[in-house]
Amino acid sequence: MSDPENQTGEETSGAEFGDESRESFTEQFLGRDWVGTFLKGLSIRILFLLLAIATFSGLTDSVGQRFTRSTWESCHDSLQASLVHSGIWFGSLTGVEMALSPLATTTAEPEVVGSKAGKMEIGKFLQPIVDTVKNLRHYLAIVTMLIAAQLLILKVIQLYSLKILVGFGAAACVVQYRRGTLFGNVGQLFIIFGIITYFLYPFALNFGIRGYHEYKVQAATEFSENIGVLKEKISDVDIISITELKQNIQRIKDITLGGIALVWNTFVSWLFGEMLICVFIPILTLACIGFIMHQALTYMDMSAMAGAFAGGAGKLVSSLGSHTRGRLSGGKRHEGVGSVRKDQTEQRGKKPGPKTLSCILLMLLILPFLSGCEREKEAATIEKAAALMKSGNTNGAISLLHTFVQENPNSYKAHFVLGDAFLALNSSAKDEKHLYLARYYYDRAKELASNDAERNEAEDAYLDVKASMGKIQGPGDFLELASKAEKVGNKDRATFLFAKAGDIYVIEKDYKKALKAYERCIDLNINKSGVDQLKLKLATVQYLNEEPDKCLDTLKTVDAVKASPSSQLSLDPSFLKKAATILKVPREYKSLLSLTKKVSEENQQVIEKCFGDLFTRKYTEPAGQDKEKAVLFAHAWELLAVHFSDLGMPAQAKTAYESARSFYSFSGSEEEAVRIDKALAEINNS
């Protein structure tokens, strides 16, 4: 039998051993480190799984496109233009190289006094130029191929979106996400490459493209405006005028210096623009992407791939200028290498090299995918520019219109509104250049006009600005322009210019010349509706020229309803008072009053007195048996009634209407009498 105490001890020891075993098992399999690691790995895998599901379901595409669509489209359109641009340069340089290469190996053996003087390598002087062309062509070939490759990448990524890269990368990371493992490296590489190609690359490229686009718009705008200013300054030079000889010499000097500065600035801006699109933007964009790729490969312990990536980029860059380096090193080490170079040059001249063929092939593959971009609608742009000008942001409107005009050089309305914008800018910041620019854009609008109305509108604005600058010396300039317009059959244009000359003659109080100008207007428009307005001007000048009988005869032919007061003359009260003593036909008197732009309170009193004197003195006489005269009296009283109504004098208006009613009844004009009855009823009701 065993001892109970010993038995108890053994049981105790067994229990203790069991507890220790259970504790070690828990620590080994259920310890905190294991649980944390397991949960961490599980959560990371769940995140990658969710990313894969979101990618394959298209959710990430819809979210990504919301923020990147405009950037992608901008990149695609700009790369398309860049591909064509670099392709043209590449083709041009290839042609130049093929033309110069045979000349670079030309030799001559001149004779001196009947004997050979030895061979002279004339083409040796052209060799540096040929090498430069080759180096540039080599660089342009690389740039063209890279642009084509970028377009291809954009198309592939747009077609398959994030599913092909991020989706498979996330799926691989679900299996194993740790660095150093096959699935981990491949998955992370796919995800990083997808983010770079779908987000970082387009935004980096778009940043450079926007800078280039803004620079080109600014450069093109400055060039066109400087050309326009020079053109307008040249048009202001009057070589025949002896009185302005000194001013003309100064103008010619300014034009010459401005032309030299324009040529130099244009060359510098063009060169910088070509360097932007062909050097800076491609290199900086690819350098940014290359740096990110290199760092990503290094991070994933793929040093061999990172080294190969960096080495390939280095070789690509170092290959530039190889033709010049080869010529210089070959010239030092070898003599008579010209024959070898000649053979190589002849072979290259016969057929394009592999780089040329691959570049052309890539361009042909990309061209079917190219598509035009949508331009901002003209109406929306003009409306937005008008809103900016109305809010006082004239510079913003000019910038907007500049961009639109560069993209739509045949837009009449955009050029015309640009002229308005520079005219408005001059009113706030006095600068003669603004007026020259306004003239330039009005002149361009006139050239782009599609009909006579647009052409007349633009020329009117152009002449107004030119006149405000003092560049139109007098009405004679308008008469000369009017005669030219009349010769080419543009009667509307000629009418406007003759009327403009007449208006200036009136201001200068040269009424005889004004009469001739207005008479020419009427002759050109004898059967048109605008002739009544011209007759009003003619009648006014006839009166001012102290020809009251002719004035009255002219006014009798005017239809007051058709006479538009759009081109009004300012008539002072004294003229109206004098006119009241002459004019006997009230409808013509009404037409004359319609010439007044704004009637002040003082003028109203004068007009009222004129009406009173005129009608109480002239039209209260018995009409007798003269029905025609009775109609004139009726017209006069009706006009006076309308005038009293406008002044808020209903009692006087009623009396005048009643007088008009009696004269209409006497003359037999029953329809007119009924109309007067309606007017009386309205007064009584009010």
NORDARA-V958855 format. One line per field, one symbol per residue. phi: phi as a letter, one per 40 degrees, with the letter a starting at -180 (. if undefined). burial: + if it has 16 or more other ideal C-beta (glycine too) atoms within 10 Angstrom, else -. Layout:
phi=???
burial=???
This chain:
phi=.cccccccccccccccccccccccccccbbcccccccccccccccccccccccccccgcccccccccbdcccccccccccccccccccccccccccccccdcccbcbbbcbbfgbcchcbcccccccdcccccccccccccccccccccccccdcccccbfcccbccccccccccabccgccccccccccccccccccbccdcccccccccccccccccccccccccccccccccccbcccccbcccccccccccccccccccccccccccccccccbbcccccccccccccccccccccfbccccccccccccccccccgccccccccccccbbgccccccccccccccacccccccccccccccdcccaccccccccccccccccccccgcccccccccdcccccbcbcccccccccdccccccccbcacccccccccccccccccccacccccdccdcccccccccgcccacdccccccccccccgccccccdccccccccccccgcccccccccccccccbcbbcccccccccccccccccgbcccccccccccccccccccbcbcbcdccccccccbcbbccccccccccccbcccccdccccccdcccccccbbcccgccccccccccdccccccccccccgbccccccccccccccccccgcccccccccccccccccc
burial=-----------------------------------------------+--++-+++---++--++--+--+++++++++++++-+++-+++-++-++--++--++-----------------+--++--++-++++++++++++++++-++--+--++--+++-++++++++++-++-----++++++++++++++++--++-+++-++--++--++-+++--+++-+++-++--++------+---+--+---+------+------+------+++--++--++-++--+++-++--+-+--++--++--+-------+-++--+----------+--++--+--+-------+--++-++--+--------------++-++--++----+-+++++++++++-+--++++++++++++++++-------+++++++++++++-++----++++++++++++++-+-++--+-+++-++--++---+++++++++++++++++---++-++++++-+++-++----++++++++++++++++-++-+++-++--+-+--+-----+-+-+-++--++--+++++++++++-++------+--+++-++--++--++---+-----+++++++++++++++++------+++-++-++++++-++-+--++--+--++------
